[in-house]
Amino acid sequence: MNLRGDYMKKNPLRICALTSLVITLVVIFLVSSYAFGISILSRLIPGIPEPRPVIFSSYFPIIFSEVISPLIYLLGSVGILLYMLKHLLAQKCPWGVKPEFILIGYSFIITGLGLQYLGDKILYKENLTDSLYSISLIFAVLGFGSLAIGIAHKYLVEKK
């Protein structure tokens, strides 16, 4: 693999994919550090309210503590992004779709999930929470749109 500047000049879509990856990693680490910080501070300082525990199903009663939940989000998101980065750098095309589109789509979807998670952690701020939910929905639509463009590129552009 050639790591010089001309390697990146050949494909601006790859630059966009790597930029979205970096932005998503920043969002992941900021959201996880906020979630860790608020859970630790709520235990140390009595004036800060404790966040609600995460309960997934009443039939399968696993309650994640407020330390485990951000850790699962952090490790899972970083793992997915690094797996797709491996495909991007190796130029493998999973499912026949260019890896740039998949990485951009996953980056947007994970950024949206991070903002949704951050909105769940901010207590007693309904306006800010509603704004974060709206922004996370926009990122999710952009992510699925990027995946749809990648599939359309596979069937429409590459056939010509």
C-alpha atoms as one frame of an Amber mdcrd trajectory, in Angstrom:
protein
   0.000   0.000   0.000   1.351   3.385  -0.976   0.923   5.921   1.825   2.074
   8.965  -0.114  -0.246  11.841  -0.972  -0.899  10.637  -4.526  -2.569   7.527
  -3.095  -5.284   9.694  -1.566  -5.548  12.073  -4.539  -6.745   9.281  -6.779
  -9.922   8.679  -4.822 -11.747  11.608  -3.172 -14.451   9.204  -1.987 -11.818
   7.490   0.170 -10.900  10.869   1.705 -14.570  11.446   2.519 -14.823   7.966
   4.072 -11.731   8.458   6.230 -12.913  11.931   7.295 -16.291  10.553   8.354
 -14.457   7.784  10.213 -12.359  10.293  12.167 -15.399  12.438  13.017 -17.296
   9.357  14.163 -14.412   8.214  16.360 -14.329  11.659  17.996 -18.092  11.486
  18.642 -17.776   7.953  20.037 -15.056   8.919  22.488 -16.821  12.129  23.566
 -20.143  10.380  24.178 -18.484   7.508  26.027 -16.416   9.836  28.195 -19.527
  11.882  29.040 -21.433   8.716  29.951 -18.548   7.434  32.085 -18.099  10.840
  33.690 -21.750  11.387  34.567 -22.047   7.907  36.073 -18.929   8.393  38.193
 -19.835  11.944  39.242 -23.378  10.928  40.206 -21.927   8.404  42.620 -19.404
  10.841  44.114 -21.473  14.034  44.345 -24.922  13.633  45.907 -26.457  16.618
  44.043 -26.060  15.091  40.585 -28.950  12.749  39.722 -28.111   9.198  38.717
 -28.922   8.225  35.140 -31.593   5.626  34.541 -30.360   2.025  34.199 -30.644
   0.394  30.801 -33.203  -2.440  30.709 -33.659  -4.189  27.368 -36.474  -6.640
  28.047 -38.620  -7.674  30.968 -38.492 -11.300  29.798 -34.708 -11.335  29.801
 -33.847  -9.241  32.827 -30.280  -8.119  32.249 -29.655  -4.717  33.713 -26.503
  -3.098  32.455 -24.870  -0.813  34.940 -23.996   2.710  33.929 -20.350   1.748
  33.551 -20.906  -1.305  31.340 -23.361   0.351  28.939 -20.955   3.036  27.602
 -18.200   0.429  27.448 -20.347  -1.798  25.224 -21.131   1.183  22.970 -17.478
   2.229  22.815 -15.999  -1.194  22.055 -18.767  -2.241  19.670 -18.666   0.944
  17.615 -14.890   1.072  17.391 -14.804  -2.622  16.473 -17.293  -2.180  13.617
 -15.465   0.863  12.274 -12.047  -0.788  12.418 -13.415  -3.875  10.678 -14.761
  -1.722   7.848 -11.492   0.253   7.737  -9.704  -3.046   7.152 -11.955  -3.662
   4.143 -11.339  -0.125   2.881  -7.559  -0.361   3.059  -7.506  -3.836   1.510
  -9.964  -2.693  -1.199 -12.246  -5.656  -0.553 -15.804  -5.155  -1.729 -18.128
  -6.857   0.748 -21.438  -7.765  -0.902 -20.126  -6.193  -4.109 -20.512  -2.653
  -2.731 -17.556  -0.273  -2.599 -16.149  -0.180   0.950 -16.124   3.638   0.942
 -19.930   3.751   0.813 -20.227   1.151   3.555 -17.758   2.973   5.815 -19.516
   6.320   5.288 -22.899   4.710   5.961 -21.762   2.941   9.115 -20.022   6.102
  10.313 -23.195   8.147   9.953 -25.348   5.488  11.593 -22.965   5.101  14.545
 -22.756   8.896  14.919 -26.553   9.012  15.022 -26.637   6.258  17.632 -24.044
   8.140  19.670 -26.145  11.299  19.648 -29.212   9.246  20.588 -27.272   7.718
  23.483 -26.077  11.160  24.550 -29.671  12.407  24.486 -30.647   9.558  26.792
 -27.888  10.461  29.252 -28.715  14.177  29.535 -31.320  14.503  32.264 -33.935
  17.237  32.639 -33.053  19.055  29.404 -36.001  18.292  27.115 -35.177  20.874
  24.409 -31.585  19.714  24.058 -32.644  16.077  24.132 -35.229  16.661  21.385
 -32.617  18.441  19.273 -30.160  15.566  19.707 -32.848  13.061  18.723 -33.613
  15.076  15.571 -29.943  15.323  14.624 -29.457  11.601  15.252 -32.383  10.856
  12.939 -30.760  12.982  10.223 -27.491  11.068  10.608 -29.333   7.740  10.435
 -31.110   8.779   7.219 -27.795   9.952   5.740 -26.177   6.642   6.692 -28.888
   4.525   5.118 -28.829   6.865   2.105 -25.108   6.278   1.700 -25.634   2.531
   1.806 -28.437   2.871  -0.770 -26.175   4.962  -3.021 -23.496   2.273  -2.721
 -25.953  -0.413  -3.780 -27.253   1.765  -6.629 -23.652   2.413  -7.710 -23.078
  -1.333  -7.841 -26.060  -1.997 -10.094 -26.228   1.196 -12.178 -22.751   2.649
 -12.664 -20.591  -0.466 -12.724 -22.828  -2.192 -15.300 -22.069   0.449 -17.960
